[in-house]
């Protein structure tokens, strides 16, 4: 046993870490506890433990927002968007790294510059462009928008990681007669798995929880309403049904929370691996 672990300094740091963790976990407690309270009890004392568990909040939300349909909409939009982001971003980053030129450098600089542009400054133009191209209210429209907004960060992450892939492996594949697509998909792409998982996690968290882009692009198409948009059903101009809204929030974040907890270790692994030769 390492006795240095229990020195006063280490003990104080551990206590501080525990307290900090409790601070970050407190919102989860508030959401979970209030999701099984009545509206009156929430307004009276939101921080208290539920005196009576109102489990019917969840069944009411299930019917009110048509949870299975909203869940399916969020699921298919997220999966399709992430697949296209991973595919096109990895291919673009590979081309930029392996085929250095002024044009490719300009494209990379353009993508990186797009990361600092606030989304709010593009909202009006986005609505206009999606209307002209007849993308509004369509599944392929929202997927195309997520692809466009997700490419910059994803290309940046792939760009750093691809530099760590030995070029000799690609040369050996070409000598064996593999074409450029075979080299990428059979040799390079499998080696990108750590950063692929990182890109999948980051974009999944963003797309699943996003509210503004579906509102702008999907609009009034109720057949494509996502979970974040559906939960806003409980917030009216004069009344706010916090009991149902919080229950709906728990139902919406549970799948993505489980997904994150399962794959979180790959985020640091992928980013740090890609920074070795960045």
C-alpha positions in Angstrom: 0.0 0.0 0.0 1.3 3.4 -0.9 1.1 5.5 2.3 1.7 8.7 0.4 -1.9 8.5 -0.8 -3.2 9.4 2.6 -1.1 12.4 3.2 -3.1 15.5 4.3 -2.6 17.2 0.9 -4.0 14.2 -1.0 -6.9 13.8 1.4 -7.9 17.5 0.9 -7.7 17.1 -2.9 -9.9 14.0 -2.7 -12.5 15.8 -0.6 -12.4 18.8 -3.0 -12.9 16.4 -6.0 -15.8 14.7 -4.3 -17.4 18.1 -3.5 -16.9 19.3 -7.1 -18.4 16.0 -8.4 -21.5 16.6 -6.2 -21.8 20.1 -7.6 -21.8 18.8 -11.2 -24.2 16.0 -10.3 -26.7 18.2 -8.5 -28.6 19.2 -11.7 -29.2 15.4 -12.3 -30.7 15.1 -8.9 -33.0 18.1 -9.4 -34.2 16.7 -12.8 -34.7 13.2 -11.5 -36.4 14.1 -8.2 -38.7 16.7 -9.7 -39.7 14.4 -12.6 -41.7 12.2 -10.1 -43.3 15.1 -8.2 -46.6 16.9 -8.7 -46.5 20.4 -10.1 -47.5 21.9 -6.8 -44.7 20.2 -4.9 -42.2 21.3 -7.5 -43.2 25.0 -7.2 -43.2 24.7 -3.4 -39.8 23.1 -2.9 -37.9 22.0 -5.9 -34.8 20.9 -4.0 -36.6 18.5 -1.5 -36.9 14.7 -1.9 -40.3 13.7 -3.4 -42.9 13.2 -0.7 -45.2 11.3 -3.1 -43.8 9.6 -6.2 -46.0 10.6 -9.2 -44.9 7.9 -11.7 -47.9 8.8 -13.9 -45.9 11.8 -15.2 -44.0 9.4 -17.4 -47.0 7.7 -18.9 -48.6 11.1 -19.6 -45.5 12.3 -21.4 -45.3 9.1 -23.4 -48.8 9.8 -24.9 -48.6 13.6 -25.0 -45.5 13.8 -27.2 -45.9 10.5 -28.9 -42.5 9.4 -27.5 -41.9 6.4 -29.8 -42.2 8.5 -32.9 -40.2 11.4 -31.5 -37.5 8.9 -30.3 -37.4 7.3 -33.7 -37.1 10.7 -35.4 -34.2 11.7 -33.2 -32.6 8.3 -33.7 -32.7 8.2 -37.5 -31.6 11.8 -37.9 -28.7 11.3 -35.5 -27.5 8.0 -37.1 -27.7 9.2 -40.7 -26.0 12.5 -39.9 -23.2 10.9 -37.9 -22.6 8.3 -40.7 -22.2 11.0 -43.3 -20.1 13.2 -41.1 -17.7 10.4 -40.4 -17.5 9.2 -44.0 -17.0 12.6 -45.7 -14.9 14.2 -42.9 -12.4 11.3 -42.9 -12.1 11.3 -46.7 -11.7 15.1 -46.8 -9.0 15.1 -44.1 -7.2 12.2 -45.8 -7.1 14.1 -49.1 -5.9 17.3 -47.3 -3.1 15.5 -45.5 -1.9 13.1 -48.2 -2.2 15.6 -51.1 -0.8 18.9 -49.9 -1.5 21.8 -52.2 -2.5 25.4 -52.0 -6.1 24.5 -52.8 -6.3 21.8 -50.1 -4.6 24.1 -47.5 -7.2 26.8 -48.4 -10.0 24.3 -48.0 -8.7 23.3 -44.6 -8.3 26.9 -43.5 -11.8 27.6 -44.7 -13.2 24.7 -42.6 -11.3 25.7 -39.5 -12.5 29.3 -39.9 -16.1 28.0 -40.0 -15.7 26.7 -36.5 -15.5 30.3 -35.0 -18.6 31.6 -36.8 -21.6 31.8 -34.4 -24.5 29.7 -35.5 -26.9 32.6 -34.6 -25.3 34.7 -37.3 -26.3 32.1 -40.0 -29.9 31.5 -38.9 -31.6 33.8 -41.4 -29.4 32.8 -44.3 -29.9 29.1 -43.4 -33.7 29.4 -43.5 -33.5 31.2 -46.8 -31.1 28.7 -48.4 -33.0 25.6 -47.2 -36.3 27.1 -48.5 -34.7 27.8 -51.9 -33.2 24.3 -52.2 -36.5 22.7 -50.9 -34.7 21.2 -47.9 -37.1 22.4 -45.2 -39.4 19.8 -43.6 -37.5 16.9 -45.1 -35.3 14.2 -43.6 -32.5 14.7 -46.1 -32.6 18.4 -45.5 -31.9 18.2 -41.8 -29.2 15.6 -42.4 -27.5 17.8 -45.0 -27.5 20.7 -42.6 -25.9 18.6 -39.8 -23.3 17.3 -42.3 -22.4 20.9 -43.2 -22.2 22.1 -39.6 -20.4 19.0 -38.3 -17.7 18.8 -41.0 -15.3 21.5 -39.7 -14.6 20.1 -36.2 -14.6 16.5 -37.5 -12.1 17.3 -40.3 -9.9 19.0 -37.8 -9.9 15.9 -35.6 -9.3 13.5 -38.5 -6.6 15.8 -39.9 -4.4 15.5 -36.8 -5.0 11.8 -36.4 -4.2 10.8 -40.0 -0.7 12.3 -39.6 0.0 9.5 -37.2 -0.8 6.8 -39.7 2.4 5.4 -41.2 2.6 6.3 -44.9 4.6 3.1 -45.6 1.5 1.0 -45.1 -0.3 2.9 -47.9 2.8 2.5 -50.2 2.8 -1.2 -49.5 -0.8 -1.5 -50.4 -0.3 0.4 -53.7 2.6 -1.9 -54.6 0.2 -4.8 -54.1 -2.1 -3.3 -56.6 -4.7 -1.6 -54.4 -6.5 1.4 -55.9 -6.8 4.7 -53.9 -10.2 3.8 -52.5 -9.0 0.4 -51.4 -6.0 2.0 -49.7 -8.2 4.3 -47.8 -11.1 2.0 -46.8 -9.0 -1.2 -46.3 -5.8 0.3 -44.8 -6.3 3.8 -43.4 -10.0 3.8 -42.3 -9.6 0.8 -39.9 -6.6 2.6 -38.3 -8.7 5.7 -37.6 -11.1 3.8 -35.3 -10.1 5.7 -32.1 -10.7 9.1 -33.6 -13.8 7.7 -35.4 -15.3 6.8 -32.1 -14.5 10.2 -30.7 -16.1 12.0 -33.7 -19.2 9.7 -33.3 -19.6 10.5 -29.6 -19.1 14.3 -30.0 -21.5 14.6 -32.9 -24.1 12.2 -31.4 -24.2 14.3 -28.2 -24.6 17.5 -30.2 -27.2 16.2 -32.7 -29.3 14.3 -30.2 -29.7 17.3 -27.9 -29.9 20.0 -30.5 -33.1 22.1 -30.5 -32.5 25.1 -32.7 -31.5 23.5 -36.1 -34.5 21.1 -36.1 -36.9 24.0 -35.4 -35.4 26.0 -38.3 -35.1 23.2 -40.8 -37.9 20.8 -39.9 -40.3 23.5 -39.1 -43.9 22.4 -38.8 -43.5 18.9 -40.1 -44.8 16.9 -37.1 -43.7 13.6 -38.6 -40.1 14.6 -38.1 -40.4 16.2 -34.6 -37.3 15.3 -32.5 -37.3 14.7 -28.7 -35.9 18.2 -27.7 -38.5 19.9 -29.8 -41.3 17.6 -28.6 -40.5 18.4 -24.9 -41.1 22.1 -25.5 -44.7 21.2 -25.9 -45.1 21.6 -22.1 -43.9 25.2 -22.1 -46.7 27.5 -23.1 -47.1 31.3 -23.0 -48.8 31.4 -19.7 -48.3 27.9 -18.2 -45.3 25.7 -17.7 -45.9 22.1 -17.0 -42.7 21.4 -15.1 -43.8 18.0 -13.9 -44.3 16.7 -17.4 -41.4 18.6 -18.9 -38.9 17.2 -16.5 -40.2 13.7 -17.0 -39.9 14.1 -20.7 -36.4 15.5 -20.2 -35.4 12.4 -18.3 -36.8 10.1 -21.0 -35.0 12.1 -23.7 -31.5 12.2 -22.1 -31.4 8.6 -20.7 -30.5 6.9 -24.1 -27.8 9.5 -24.9 -26.5 9.4 -21.3 -26.1 5.6 -21.4 -24.4 6.0 -24.8 -21.9 8.5 -23.5 -21.1 6.6 -20.3 -20.4 3.5 -22.4 -18.0 5.2 -24.8 -16.6 8.2 -22.9 -13.1 6.7 -22.5 -12.6 6.9 -26.3 -12.9 10.7 -26.4 -9.7 11.4 -24.5 -8.0 8.4 -26.2 -8.9 9.6 -29.7 -8.0 13.3 -29.2 -4.7 12.6 -27.5 -3.7 10.1 -30.1 -4.4 12.6 -32.8 -2.3 15.3 -31.1 0.9 13.3 -31.2 2.0 14.6 -34.6 -0.4 17.5 -34.8 
